Amino acid sequence: MTLKEKIALACFCIAYLVTTPLDYKPDVSAQTLLVETLMTMVDLATIGAGLTLITVSIMQKVSGVKMPWHRVARFYLTFGILVNIYYYSAEIMK
């Protein structure tokens, strides 16, 4: 894994955390906000993990070569960012 790939992976991790929606409700405590945000992250992470699993398994089947972990992580973070943005935009439209 080159330095460029490490930097790209770190940027993906930061973007994933930035796009994670906060479940803010005006009349709740900070502890409840943290719990609700973590629950949302777990819910959305399962969708990203499922999309990653399907995509990586298809790509490995087609190419016949096992993908390195950092590429799998990049796929997961990409799907996670897209799912977070979709979830956040759906929450705004309510």
ROSE-4610 file (N, C-alpha, C; in Angstrom, 1 decimal, always signed):
// ROSE-4610
residu = [M/M/M/T/T/T/L/L/L/K/K/K/E/E/E/K/K/K/I/I/I/A/A/A/L/L/L/A/A/A/C/C/C/F/F/F/C/C/C/I/I/I/A/A/A/Y/Y/Y/L/L/L/V/V/V/T/T/T/T/T/T/P/P/P/L/L/L/D/D/D/Y/Y/Y/K/K/K/P/P/P/D/D/D/V/V/V/S/S/S/A/A/A/Q/Q/Q/T/T/T/L/L/L/L/L/L/V/V/V/E/E/E/T/T/T/L/L/L/M/M/M/T/T/T/M/M/M/V/V/V/D/D/D/L/L/L/A/A/A/T/T/T/I/I/I/G/G/G/A/A/A/G/G/G/L/L/L/T/T/T/L/L/L/I/I/I/T/T/T/V/V/V/S/S/S/I/I/I/M/M/M/Q/Q/Q/K/K/K/V/V/V/S/S/S/G/G/G/V/V/V/K/K/K/M/M/M/P/P/P/W/W/W/H/H/H/R/R/R/V/V/V/A/A/A/R/R/R/F/F/F/Y/Y/Y/L/L/L/T/T/T/F/F/F/G/G/G/I/I/I/L/L/L/V/V/V/N/N/N/I/I/I/Y/Y/Y/Y/Y/Y/Y/Y/Y/S/S/S/A/A/A/E/E/E/I/I/I/M/M/M/K/K/K]
num = [1/1/1/2/2/2/3/3/3/4/4/4/5/5/5/6/6/6/7/7/7/8/8/8/9/9/9/10/10/10/11/11/11/12/12/12/13/13/13/14/14/14/15/15/15/16/16/16/17/17/17/18/18/18/19/19/19/20/20/20/21/21/21/22/22/22/23/23/23/24/24/24/25/25/25/26/26/26/27/27/27/28/28/28/29/29/29/30/30/30/31/31/31/32/32/32/33/33/33/34/34/34/35/35/35/36/36/36/37/37/37/38/38/38/39/39/39/40/40/40/41/41/41/42/42/42/43/43/43/44/44/44/45/45/45/46/46/46/47/47/47/48/48/48/49/49/49/50/50/50/51/51/51/52/52/52/53/53/53/54/54/54/55/55/55/56/56/56/57/57/57/58/58/58/59/59/59/60/60/60/61/61/61/62/62/62/63/63/63/64/64/64/65/65/65/66/66/66/67/67/67/68/68/68/69/69/69/70/70/70/71/71/71/72/72/72/73/73/73/74/74/74/75/75/75/76/76/76/77/77/77/78/78/78/79/79/79/80/80/80/81/81/81/82/82/82/83/83/83/84/84/84/85/85/85/86/86/86/87/87/87/88/88/88/89/89/89/90/90/90/91/91/91/92/92/92/93/93/93/94/94/94]
x = [+0.8/+0.0/+0.9/+0.7/+1.6/+1.1/+1.9/+1.5/+0.3/+0.2/-1.0/-2.3/-2.2/-3.4/-3.7/-2.7/-3.0/-3.7/-3.2/-3.8/-5.2/-5.5/-6.8/-7.7/-7.3/-8.1/-8.4/-7.4/-7.7/-8.7/-8.6/-9.6/-11.0/-11.1/-12.4/-12.9/-12.1/-12.5/-13.1/-12.4/-12.8/-14.1/-14.2/-15.5/-16.6/-16.4/-17.4/-17.9/-17.0/-17.4/-18.1/-17.7/-18.3/-19.8/-20.0/-21.3/-22.3/-21.8/-22.7/-23.7/-25.0/-26.0/-26.1/-26.3/-26.6/-28.1/-28.6/-30.0/-30.3/-30.4/-30.6/-32.1/-32.5/-33.8/-33.7/-34.5/-34.2/-34.3/-35.2/-35.4/-34.8/-33.7/-33.1/-31.7/-31.2/-29.8/-28.7/-27.5/-26.4/-26.1/-26.4/-26.2/-27.2/-28.4/-29.4/-29.0/-28.5/-28.0/-26.9/-26.0/-24.9/-25.4/-26.3/-26.9/-27.7/-28.5/-29.3/-28.3/-27.3/-26.3/-25.6/-25.2/-24.5/-25.5/-26.8/-27.7/-28.0/-28.0/-28.1/-26.9/-25.7/-24.5/-24.5/-25.0/-25.0/-26.0/-27.2/-28.2/-27.7/-27.1/-26.6/-25.3/-24.5/-23.3/-23.7/-24.8/-25.2/-25.6/-26.2/-26.5/-25.2/-24.3/-23.0/-22.2/-22.3/-21.6/-22.2/-23.5/-24.1/-23.8/-23.9/-23.5/-22.1/-21.2/-19.8/-19.6/-20.2/-20.1/-20.6/-21.7/-22.2/-21.2/-20.8/-19.9/-18.6/-18.0/-16.6/-16.7/-17.8/-17.9/-18.0/-18.8/-19.0/-17.7/-17.0/-15.7/-14.6/-14.6/-13.7/-14.0/-15.3/-15.7/-15.4/-15.6/-15.3/-13.8/-13.0/-11.6/-10.8/-11.3/-10.7/-9.5/-9.4/-8.3/-8.9/-8.4/-8.9/-8.4/-9.4/-9.0/-8.3/-7.4/-6.7/-7.7/-7.3/-8.3/-8.5/-7.5/-7.7/-8.6/-8.7/-9.7/-11.1/-11.2/-12.5/-12.9/-12.0/-12.4/-12.8/-12.1/-12.5/-13.9/-14.2/-15.6/-16.6/-16.3/-17.2/-17.4/-16.3/-16.5/-17.2/-17.0/-17.7/-19.2/-19.6/-21.0/-21.6/-20.8/-21.2/-21.5/-20.6/-20.8/-22.1/-22.3/-23.5/-24.8/-24.7/-25.9/-26.2/-25.1/-25.3/-25.9/-25.4/-25.9/-27.4/-27.7/-29.1/-30.0/-29.6/-30.3/-30.5/-29.5/-29.5/-30.5/-30.4/-31.3/-32.8/-33.0/-34.4/-34.9/-34.0/-34.5/-34.8/-34.1/-34.4/-35.7/-36.0/-37.2/-38.5/-38.4/-39.6/-40.3]
y = [-1.2/+0.0/+1.2/+2.1/+3.2/+4.4/+5.4/+6.6/+7.3/+7.3/+7.9/+7.2/+5.8/+5.0/+5.2/+5.3/+5.6/+6.9/+7.9/+9.3/+9.2/+8.6/+8.5/+7.7/+6.7/+5.9/+6.8/+7.5/+8.4/+9.5/+10.0/+11.0/+10.4/+9.2/+8.5/+8.3/+8.0/+7.8/+9.1/+10.2/+11.5/+11.9/+11.7/+12.0/+11.1/+9.9/+9.0/+9.5/+9.9/+10.5/+11.8/+12.6/+13.9/+13.8/+12.8/+12.6/+11.8/+11.3/+10.6/+11.6/+11.3/+12.2/+12.2/+13.4/+13.5/+13.5/+12.6/+12.6/+13.7/+14.9/+16.0/+16.2/+16.3/+16.6/+17.7/+18.7/+19.9/+19.7/+18.8/+18.7/+17.4/+17.0/+15.8/+16.1/+15.2/+15.5/+15.1/+15.4/+15.1/+13.6/+12.9/+11.5/+10.8/+11.2/+10.7/+10.9/+12.1/+12.5/+11.5/+11.2/+10.3/+8.9/+8.4/+7.1/+7.0/+8.0/+8.0/+8.0/+8.8/+8.9/+7.6/+6.9/+5.6/+4.6/+4.6/+3.7/+3.9/+5.2/+5.5/+5.0/+5.2/+4.7/+3.2/+2.4/+1.0/+0.6/+1.2/+0.9/+1.1/+2.3/+2.6/+1.8/+1.4/+0.6/-0.8/-1.3/-2.6/-2.6/-1.5/-1.3/-1.2/-0.3/-0.2/-1.5/-2.3/-3.5/-4.5/-4.5/-5.5/-5.1/-3.8/-3.4/-3.8/-3.6/-3.9/-5.4/-6.2/-7.6/-8.1/-7.6/-8.0/-7.6/-6.3/-5.8/-6.5/-6.7/-7.3/-8.8/-9.5/-10.9/-11.0/-10.1/-10.2/-9.9/-8.8/-8.4/-9.5/-10.2/-11.3/-12.5/-12.8/-13.9/-13.6/-12.4/-12.1/-12.1/-11.5/-11.4/-12.6/-13.4/-14.5/-14.3/-13.0/-12.6/-12.0/-12.3/-11.7/-10.3/-9.4/-8.0/-7.7/-6.7/-6.4/-5.6/-5.7/-5.1/-3.7/-2.9/-1.5/-1.1/-1.9/-1.7/-2.0/-3.1/-3.4/-2.3/-1.8/-0.7/+0.5/+0.8/+2.0/+1.8/+0.6/+0.3/+0.6/+0.0/+0.2/+1.7/+2.4/+3.8/+4.6/+4.2/+4.9/+4.6/+3.4/+3.0/+3.7/+3.7/+4.3/+5.8/+6.5/+7.9/+8.2/+7.4/+7.5/+7.2/+6.2/+5.8/+7.0/+7.5/+8.6/+9.8/+10.2/+11.3/+11.1/+9.9/+9.6/+9.7/+9.1/+9.2/+10.6/+11.4/+12.7/+13.6/+13.4/+14.1/+13.7/+12.4/+11.9/+12.5/+12.7/+13.3/+14.8/+15.5/+16.9/+17.0/+16.1/+16.2/+15.9/+15.4/+15.0/+16.3]
z = [+0.0/+0.0/+0.0/-1.0/-1.2/-0.3/-0.2/+0.6/+0.1/-1.2/-1.9/-1.5/-1.5/-1.1/+0.4/+1.2/+2.6/+2.9/+2.1/+2.3/+1.7/+0.6/+0.1/+1.0/+1.7/+2.6/+3.8/+4.3/+5.5/+5.1/+3.9/+3.4/+3.3/+2.9/+2.8/+4.2/+5.2/+6.6/+7.2/+6.9/+7.4/+6.7/+5.4/+4.7/+5.2/+5.6/+6.1/+7.4/+8.3/+9.6/+9.5/+8.5/+8.3/+7.8/+6.9/+6.4/+7.3/+8.4/+9.3/+9.9/+9.7/+10.2/+11.7/+12.3/+13.7/+13.9/+14.8/+15.0/+16.1/+15.7/+16.6/+16.8/+18.1/+18.5/+19.6/+19.5/+20.3/+21.8/+22.3/+23.7/+24.3/+23.8/+24.4/+24.9/+25.7/+26.3/+25.3/+25.6/+24.8/+24.8/+25.9/+25.9/+25.0/+24.9/+24.0/+22.6/+22.3/+21.0/+20.5/+21.4/+21.1/+20.8/+21.7/+21.5/+20.2/+19.9/+18.6/+17.4/+17.5/+16.4/+16.2/+17.3/+17.1/+16.6/+17.0/+16.4/+15.0/+14.5/+13.1/+12.3/+12.9/+12.3/+12.1/+13.1/+13.0/+12.0/+11.9/+10.9/+9.5/+9.3/+8.0/+7.6/+8.6/+8.3/+7.8/+8.2/+7.7/+6.2/+5.8/+4.4/+3.5/+4.0/+3.3/+3.3/+4.4/+4.4/+3.4/+3.4/+2.4/+1.0/+0.6/-0.7/-1.0/-0.1/-0.2/-0.5/+0.4/+0.2/-1.1/-1.6/-2.9/-4.0/-4.0/-5.0/-5.0/-3.9/-3.8/-4.2/-3.8/-4.2/-5.7/-6.3/-7.8/-8.5/-8.0/-8.6/-8.5/-7.3/-7.1/-8.0/-8.2/-9.0/-10.4/-10.9/-12.3/-12.6/-11.7/-11.9/-11.5/-10.5/-10.0/-9.1/-8.6/-7.7/-6.5/-5.3/-4.1/-4.0/-3.6/-3.5/-2.2/-2.2/-0.9/+0.0/+1.3/+2.3/+2.1/+1.7/+1.6/+0.4/-0.6/-1.7/-1.2/-0.4/+0.1/+1.1/+1.9/+2.8/+2.0/+0.9/+0.1/-0.5/-0.9/-1.4/-0.3/+0.9/+2.0/+2.4/+2.4/+2.8/+1.7/+0.4/-0.7/-0.5/-0.4/-0.2/+1.1/+2.1/+3.4/+3.2/+2.5/+2.2/+1.4/+0.4/-0.4/+0.4/+1.2/+2.0/+3.0/+3.6/+4.6/+3.9/+2.8/+2.1/+1.7/+1.2/+0.9/+2.1/+3.2/+4.5/+4.9/+4.9/+5.3/+4.5/+3.1/+2.3/+2.4/+2.7/+3.0/+4.3/+5.3/+6.6/+6.4/+5.5/+5.3/+4.6/+3.7/+2.9/+3.6/+4.8/+5.6/+6.0]
